[in-house]
Amino acid sequence: MNEARQVGQGDAVHDDILAINTAALVGHFEPLAEQIPLAARVFAVADVWDALRSDRPYRQGWPAAKVRDHIRAGAGSHFDPQV
């Protein structure tokens, strides 16, 4: 990119992200959930699993059971419950 993007300069990606964030803020995310590709929904769970299981310089990785409970607790709000 040769130029920095200006705030508010709309394009399809920006508009989609804005729509999803707006819908989430007003509590109407469910109708949009199917629009998120299945691979992205699976990746979200896998990414959290990996992040929480892995040791970090500032903390130890969580046990598998704790990560599983955390992900299950987020099913339907942070994660697709079908995944």
Secondary structure, DSSP 8 states (H G I E B T S, - for coil): --S---TT---HHHHHHHHHHHHHHTT--HHHHTTS-HHHHHHHHHHHHHHHHS-BTTB----HHHHHHHHHHTBTTTB-TT-
